[in-house]
Amino acid sequence: MSTAKAMSTKAVKEPLKSNRILVVDDEKAILQSYLDILSPSKDNVVAIKSSRARAVPHQAAAAGESSDAFDVVAVASGEQAVAEVKKAVKEGRPFAVGFFDVLLGSGIDGIEAVRQIHEADPAMYAVLVTAYQDRHVNSIQKVFGKEFQDRWDYLNKPFTEGEILQKARGMMAAWNLRSHMEYLKQHVSHNDKTMTVSAVARTVSHEFGNVLLQIMGKADLAKNASKIEDMKAALEAILVSSEHAAKVLASFKGMAGSKESKKEKIKISASISDTLLMMDHELKRKSIKVHLSGIEELPEFMGDNSGLIQVFMNLIINAIHAIGDNGGEIFISGSVKDKNIEIKLRDSGMGIKTEPIDKIFESFFTTKGKSGTGLGLSVCKEVVEINHRGKLTVQNSSQGGAEFTMLLPTQGDGEDL
């Protein structure tokens, strides 16, 4: 049984956690170096002696300063790795992440090992440790497919201690976050879905999932940026995403009391710009162009900037899903009508087939199957119509695709929230 399936049976008391790491390499010296880095002790420090890796300093590890508590299992072949993962899943002690040498000895290579492991445990993260001429990342992606594109990474040899530690920490954190989100979803499925507390738990999962995707994408761009300007732009986007995450968290904490969302004088063009900055990596990856018209001319009004960013992020993510992987366009336009700001967002997808179409705003309704939470558009509806006394509607555009229309009052009720 896979980790994902194990999580989806009976309700669990606590979310599944893991600090387990699998390392796979056919060179004993390199396996030992992984142990030195990931589970160091004063008597467990050696230099790496390999033509495919350089010696790395273990200063912090040798001094016993590492605060990480990894449970590391080391094996020398792909077959052993697959067997260890199957055993771990059966025992309910899954690995969070594995480091796999691409070129192993006889038997299956590291890429095939990861492919087989994903069949047994699709939740496991993997780092392929490659020499410069092993395999190109695009050819590896074709083997794994799009389903697992966010659960593997690569690292070129020679590597450093810091690279191994940071990959381990980052991917383990991502695994445990996914586990916790899965726990929240399953917890909801075993309780009344109309309960407010359950809805909040699912919404937190949804919103933070969106924000974390943007942070991970921008961090990847910053890591590979060759120009200081590109790195600064990526880091600025990470900062915007982090600030938004903090505001989202604060808004949900506020739900425990009677405080309403904070309103301030804002320009909706700034909310849209911040959202597009956070979504830039995903839009470029999907070859989607965004066209803006009339946005900068819109007046200031009293609104909740963080809430509106949530709305635009959800609408743009829905548009991306509707467009698919072959590229397309998103059109965002703004105007003022009868003292209301009117925003229209249209995609170039196939439109919405659900009848009646307004059903998509209902809580827990989703057209995305198991990959959807059914909360994104219901949150948008709440932010626009309850928090801002506005109106959010949707229709299939005569020009193709779905078109969402948002009306926000520039004065009157909207100022009193």
GULUM-811209 format. One line per field, with one value per residue (C-alpha): residue in one letter; y, x, z. Coordinates in Angstrom, 2 decimals. Layout:
REM GULUM-811209
residu: c(A, ...)
v: c(Y, ...)
u: c(X, ...)
w: c(Z, ...)
***
This chain:
REM GULUM-811209
residu: c(M, S, T, A, K, A, M, S, T, K, A, V, K, E, P, L, K, S, N, R, I, L, V, V, D, D, E, K, A, I, L, Q, S, Y, L, D, I, L, S, P, S, K, D, N, V, V, A, I, K, S, S, R, A, R, A, V, P, H, Q, A, A, A, A, G, E, S, S, D, A, F, D, V, V, A, V, A, S, G, E, Q, A, V, A, E, V, K, K, A, V, K, E, G, R, P, F, A, V, G, F, F, D, V, L, L, G, S, G, I, D, G, I, E, A, V, R, Q, I, H, E, A, D, P, A, M, Y, A, V, L, V, T, A, Y, Q, D, R, H, V, N, S, I, Q, K, V, F, G, K, E, F, Q, D, R, W, D, Y, L, N, K, P, F, T, E, G, E, I, L, Q, K, A, R, G, M, M, A, A, W, N, L, R, S, H, M, E, Y, L, K, Q, H, V, S, H, N, D, K, T, M, T, V, S, A, V, A, R, T, V, S, H, E, F, G, N, V, L, L, Q, I, M, G, K, A, D, L, A, K, N, A, S, K, I, E, D, M, K, A, A, L, E, A, I, L, V, S, S, E, H, A, A, K, V, L, A, S, F, K, G, M, A, G, S, K, E, S, K, K, E, K, I, K, I, S, A, S, I, S, D, T, L, L, M, M, D, H, E, L, K, R, K, S, I, K, V, H, L, S, G, I, E, E, L, P, E, F, M, G, D, N, S, G, L, I, Q, V, F, M, N, L, I, I, N, A, I, H, A, I, G, D, N, G, G, E, I, F, I, S, G, S, V, K, D, K, N, I, E, I, K, L, R, D, S, G, M, G, I, K, T, E, P, I, D, K, I, F, E, S, F, F, T, T, K, G, K, S, G, T, G, L, G, L, S, V, C, K, E, V, V, E, I, N, H, R, G, K, L, T, V, Q, N, S, S, Q, G, G, A, E, F, T, M, L, L, P, T, Q, G, D, G, E, D, L)
v: c(0.00, 3.40, 6.20, 8.16, 5.20, 4.54, 8.12, 7.83, 4.87, 5.35, 8.69, 9.05, 10.62, 12.59, 13.47, 11.08, 12.49, 11.29, 12.14, 9.19, 9.55, 6.88, 7.24, 5.08, 4.92, 2.07, 3.73, 3.02, 6.24, 8.33, 6.41, 7.10, 10.78, 10.96, 9.50, 12.01, 14.90, 13.77, 11.93, 13.17, 12.22, 13.05, 9.61, 9.43, 11.85, 10.93, 12.77, 11.77, 9.90, 9.57, 10.68, 11.85, 14.00, 16.39, 16.29, 18.40, 20.00, 18.64, 21.42, 21.84, 18.11, 17.22, 19.68, 18.08, 21.33, 19.92, 20.21, 17.87, 14.46, 12.43, 8.66, 7.63, 4.28, 3.67, 1.03, 0.28, -0.66, 0.38, -2.99, -2.61, 0.88, -0.31, -3.12, -0.72, 1.63, -1.19, -2.43, 1.09, 1.59, -1.80, -0.90, 2.53, 4.26, 5.79, 7.65, 11.35, 11.79, 9.79, 10.65, 8.48, 8.19, 8.01, 5.70, 2.66, -0.63, -3.65, -3.71, -0.81, 2.74, 5.52, 6.88, 3.50, 2.97, 6.23, 5.33, 2.00, 3.64, 6.15, 3.19, 1.87, 5.24, 8.20, 10.61, 10.14, 12.96, 12.16, 13.89, 12.50, 13.05, 13.12, 13.63, 16.37, 13.98, 11.52, 12.55, 15.86, 16.92, 17.02, 13.37, 12.47, 14.39, 12.34, 9.16, 10.42, 12.31, 15.46, 13.77, 13.74, 16.85, 18.60, 15.63, 15.26, 17.39, 16.93, 17.75, 17.74, 16.10, 17.28, 18.36, 20.11, 19.41, 22.47, 21.33, 17.90, 19.33, 21.97, 19.52, 17.15, 19.87, 21.43, 18.21, 16.74, 19.91, 19.64, 15.95, 16.65, 19.62, 17.43, 14.81, 17.40, 18.77, 15.24, 14.70, 17.85, 16.73, 13.27, 14.76, 16.80, 13.74, 11.99, 14.92, 17.10, 19.09, 22.01, 22.59, 25.91, 24.53, 21.88, 24.42, 26.68, 23.79, 22.96, 26.60, 27.09, 24.05, 25.41, 28.94, 27.94, 25.36, 28.14, 30.43, 27.69, 26.79, 30.37, 30.55, 27.27, 28.42, 31.76, 30.16, 27.87, 30.89, 32.75, 29.73, 29.47, 33.20, 34.34, 38.05, 39.97, 41.75, 38.43, 37.16, 40.33, 40.08, 36.47, 37.29, 40.22, 37.85, 35.45, 38.34, 39.31, 35.69, 35.35, 38.56, 37.33, 33.99, 35.83, 37.90, 34.81, 33.17, 36.28, 36.44, 32.87, 33.49, 36.43, 34.11, 32.71, 36.09, 38.70, 40.87, 41.57, 41.80, 44.99, 47.53, 50.26, 52.56, 50.51, 50.42, 47.19, 47.48, 46.81, 43.70, 42.39, 43.24, 41.43, 38.38, 38.30, 38.66, 35.59, 33.65, 34.73, 31.50, 29.28, 31.49, 31.40, 27.66, 27.12, 29.68, 31.80, 35.52, 37.96, 41.03, 43.98, 46.87, 49.76, 48.49, 51.34, 53.98, 52.49, 54.69, 53.92, 52.42, 50.87, 47.20, 44.19, 43.83, 40.37, 39.07, 40.41, 38.78, 35.49, 36.09, 36.90, 34.03, 31.53, 32.91, 32.86, 29.32, 28.21, 29.93, 28.15, 24.78, 25.61, 26.58, 23.45, 22.77, 24.07, 27.79, 30.40, 33.81, 35.49, 38.85, 41.15, 44.42, 47.13, 49.97, 52.05, 51.57, 53.30, 53.96, 50.33, 49.03, 46.31, 43.71, 41.09, 38.09, 35.79, 32.79, 31.18, 27.74, 25.63, 27.29, 25.77, 22.84, 22.66, 23.44, 25.60, 27.39, 29.23, 25.85, 26.26, 28.81, 26.27, 25.04, 21.65, 21.58, 20.96, 20.06, 18.90, 15.53, 14.44, 17.22, 19.96, 21.07, 22.80, 25.82, 28.21, 29.85, 29.74, 31.71, 34.20, 34.60, 35.24, 37.79, 39.76, 39.56, 39.36, 41.18, 43.86, 43.97, 43.37, 40.83, 37.95, 36.18, 33.89, 33.10, 31.45, 34.21, 34.52, 34.95, 31.57, 30.52, 31.40, 35.03, 36.11, 39.56, 41.26, 44.39, 46.27, 49.38, 52.42, 54.01, 53.39, 49.86, 48.90, 51.56, 50.46, 46.93)
u: c(0.00, 1.38, 1.83, -0.92, -3.30, -2.30, -3.18, -6.59, -8.00, -9.27, -8.96, -5.61, -5.01, -1.98, -0.53, 2.18, 5.68, 9.02, 12.67, 13.89, 16.35, 17.46, 20.83, 21.83, 25.34, 27.60, 30.74, 31.27, 33.20, 30.32, 27.79, 29.96, 30.13, 26.32, 26.30, 28.93, 26.84, 23.32, 23.95, 27.35, 29.19, 32.67, 33.95, 32.08, 33.89, 35.78, 36.63, 34.98, 37.40, 35.82, 36.47, 32.84, 32.80, 35.11, 36.09, 33.78, 34.56, 32.59, 33.41, 29.93, 29.26, 32.58, 31.94, 28.56, 26.74, 24.10, 20.59, 19.09, 17.90, 17.78, 17.26, 19.52, 19.56, 22.35, 22.25, 24.47, 22.01, 18.72, 17.15, 18.03, 16.56, 13.22, 13.12, 13.86, 11.08, 8.52, 9.55, 9.30, 5.79, 4.66, 5.95, 4.29, 7.68, 8.04, 11.09, 10.56, 13.39, 16.08, 19.40, 20.05, 23.24, 22.22, 25.05, 24.98, 26.74, 25.02, 21.25, 18.82, 20.14, 19.04, 16.37, 14.67, 14.92, 13.06, 10.44, 9.75, 9.79, 7.15, 4.90, 5.30, 5.34, 4.26, 4.70, 8.48, 10.76, 13.91, 17.20, 19.15, 22.86, 24.47, 27.82, 27.83, 27.41, 24.90, 21.41, 19.74, 16.92, 14.45, 15.07, 14.65, 11.35, 10.04, 10.67, 8.91, 6.08, 4.27, 2.59, 5.86, 7.54, 7.30, 8.70, 12.15, 15.23, 18.81, 22.26, 25.44, 28.63, 30.87, 28.54, 29.10, 27.97, 25.71, 23.95, 23.15, 21.93, 19.74, 18.17, 17.45, 15.95, 13.86, 12.42, 11.76, 9.88, 7.86, 7.07, 5.87, 3.83, 2.12, 1.46, -0.10, -2.27, -3.40, -4.27, -6.40, -8.23, -8.92, -9.98, -12.58, -13.83, -14.64, -16.62, -19.48, -18.14, -20.35, -18.59, -16.77, -13.62, -13.23, -13.76, -11.10, -8.62, -9.13, -8.90, -5.61, -4.24, -5.40, -4.08, -0.70, -0.29, -0.70, 1.79, 4.39, 4.33, 5.21, 8.00, 9.52, 9.38, 11.01, 13.64, 14.57, 14.90, 17.04, 19.31, 19.95, 20.00, 23.12, 22.42, 22.13, 19.02, 17.26, 18.17, 16.87, 13.60, 13.11, 13.91, 11.49, 8.75, 9.61, 9.28, 5.88, 4.69, 5.97, 4.24, 1.02, 1.35, 1.76, -1.35, -3.35, -2.32, -3.22, -6.64, -7.44, -6.24, -8.62, -11.53, -11.32, -12.47, -14.88, -12.43, -13.23, -10.68, -8.65, -9.55, -7.27, -7.07, -5.61, -5.30, -6.52, -3.81, -1.28, -3.19, -3.18, 0.52, 1.51, -0.48, 1.07, 4.52, 3.88, 2.42, 5.04, 7.04, 3.99, 2.63, 5.95, 6.31, 2.89, 3.58, 0.58, 0.49, -1.45, -3.04, -4.01, -6.24, -7.67, -6.23, -3.84, -6.58, -8.84, -9.33, -8.27, -10.89, -11.21, -10.38, -8.50, -5.41, -4.46, -7.98, -8.07, -4.70, -6.30, -9.13, -6.87, -4.51, -7.39, -8.90, -5.57, -4.78, -8.20, -7.48, -4.11, -5.80, -8.48, -5.89, -3.78, -0.19, -0.15, -0.03, -2.75, -3.87, -5.49, -7.23, -7.75, -9.59, -10.86, -13.40, -15.66, -19.43, -21.96, -19.40, -18.25, -14.91, -15.53, -12.82, -13.18, -10.84, -11.14, -9.07, -8.61, -9.65, -12.67, -15.11, -17.14, -19.43, -21.14, -24.87, -25.95, -22.63, -22.98, -22.65, -18.87, -19.01, -20.44, -18.14, -16.52, -17.76, -14.90, -14.50, -10.90, -11.66, -9.35, -6.87, -9.34, -10.45, -13.66, -12.79, -10.92, -13.94, -16.06, -13.30, -13.32, -17.08, -16.75, -13.96, -15.75, -19.36, -19.11, -15.86, -16.26, -20.05, -19.38, -20.48, -18.68, -20.22, -19.08, -20.16, -18.80, -17.54, -18.63, -14.92, -14.16, -13.17, -14.67, -15.08, -15.33, -16.76, -16.04, -17.83, -16.32, -17.98, -15.71, -17.74, -20.77, -21.06, -17.61, -16.02, -17.84, -16.42)
w: c(0.00, -0.92, 1.58, -0.14, 0.12, 3.71, 4.60, 2.94, 4.87, 8.39, 10.11, 11.87, 15.24, 14.10, 10.69, 9.55, 10.04, 8.71, 9.26, 7.16, 4.29, 1.83, 0.10, -2.87, -4.32, -5.43, -3.98, -0.29, 0.27, -1.01, 1.08, 4.10, 3.22, 3.18, 6.69, 7.78, 6.46, 7.40, 10.67, 11.88, 15.01, 16.26, 15.26, 11.98, 9.68, 6.53, 3.33, 0.07, -2.15, -5.58, -9.12, -9.24, -6.10, -4.33, -0.70, 1.42, 4.78, 7.73, 10.16, 11.65, 11.60, 13.19, 15.97, 16.63, 15.81, 13.45, 14.89, 12.25, 13.43, 10.24, 10.19, 7.30, 5.50, 2.96, 0.18, -2.80, -5.57, -7.10, -6.30, -2.63, -2.65, -4.04, -1.47, 1.40, 0.31, 0.04, 3.48, 4.94, 3.52, 4.85, 8.32, 8.22, 8.44, 4.95, 3.70, 3.13, 0.63, -1.13, -2.77, -5.83, -7.83, -11.50, -12.63, -10.39, -11.01, -12.52, -12.27, -12.55, -12.51, -10.18, -12.53, -12.92, -9.16, -8.53, -11.14, -9.42, -6.01, -7.11, -7.94, -4.40, -2.63, -4.79, -1.86, -1.59, -2.78, -4.72, -5.51, -8.46, -7.91, -11.33, -12.96, -15.60, -18.56, -17.07, -18.18, -19.02, -16.70, -19.60, -20.44, -16.77, -16.63, -19.57, -17.58, -14.44, -16.15, -15.09, -12.13, -10.17, -11.54, -8.15, -6.20, -7.66, -8.07, -9.21, -7.94, -9.97, -8.81, -7.31, -4.51, -1.21, 2.34, 2.28, -0.89, 0.54, 3.84, 2.25, -0.22, 2.66, 4.86, 2.09, 0.72, 4.15, 5.09, 1.85, 2.52, 6.06, 4.86, 2.24, 4.91, 7.19, 4.38, 3.50, 7.15, 7.15, 4.00, 5.41, 8.71, 6.84, 4.93, 8.24, 9.62, 8.55, 5.58, 6.48, 9.82, 9.90, 11.51, 8.82, 6.06, 7.56, 7.75, 4.08, 3.09, 4.93, 3.11, -0.23, 0.21, 1.64, -1.11, -3.67, -1.93, -1.38, -5.07, -5.96, -3.34, -4.56, -8.19, -7.48, -5.24, -8.14, -10.45, -7.91, -7.48, -11.22, -12.04, -13.83, -13.39, -10.14, -11.49, -12.16, -8.70, -7.05, -8.99, -7.91, -4.28, -4.38, -5.55, -2.70, -0.24, -1.65, -1.44, 2.14, 3.21, 1.64, 3.47, 6.78, 6.07, 5.15, 8.41, 10.36, 8.71, 9.75, 13.29, 13.37, 12.53, 16.06, 17.38, 16.15, 14.27, 10.65, 7.88, 7.91, 5.25, 4.01, 1.03, -1.81, -5.59, -7.07, -9.73, -6.95, -5.82, -9.40, -9.88, -6.66, -7.70, -11.17, -9.63, -7.46, -10.39, -12.94, -12.78, -13.34, -16.13, -17.98, -17.42, -19.02, -21.82, -20.82, -21.69, -19.50, -21.11, -18.90, -19.91, -17.89, -14.62, -13.82, -14.25, -11.56, -8.44, -4.90, -2.59, 0.88, 0.58, 1.95, -0.23, 1.09, 0.53, -3.02, -3.74, -2.60, -5.08, -8.03, -7.23, -7.19, -10.39, -12.20, -11.01, -12.26, -15.58, -15.84, -15.24, -17.83, -20.45, -20.00, -21.01, -24.59, -23.83, -23.98, -22.79, -19.78, -20.21, -17.21, -17.75, -15.43, -15.56, -13.30, -13.56, -11.28, -8.53, -8.68, -9.86, -12.41, -13.05, -15.76, -15.96, -18.98, -20.07, -23.47, -22.25, -23.20, -20.80, -17.97, -18.79, -15.38, -15.40, -13.70, -13.99, -10.65, -8.88, -9.09, -6.25, -3.79, -1.03, -1.74, -5.34, -7.77, -11.44, -10.84, -9.25, -6.46, -7.27, -6.30, -2.84, -3.91, -1.80, -4.09, -5.72, -2.58, -0.84, -3.73, -3.36, 0.38, 0.01, -2.72, -1.55, 2.25, 3.01, 0.33, -0.23, -3.90, -6.49, -8.22, -11.19, -14.00, -17.52, -20.62, -22.87, -26.49, -27.26, -25.68, -22.19, -18.83, -17.79, -14.16, -13.39, -10.06, -8.84, -5.89, -4.41, -4.28, -1.48, 0.77, 2.19, 1.02, 3.27, 6.39, 6.57)
***
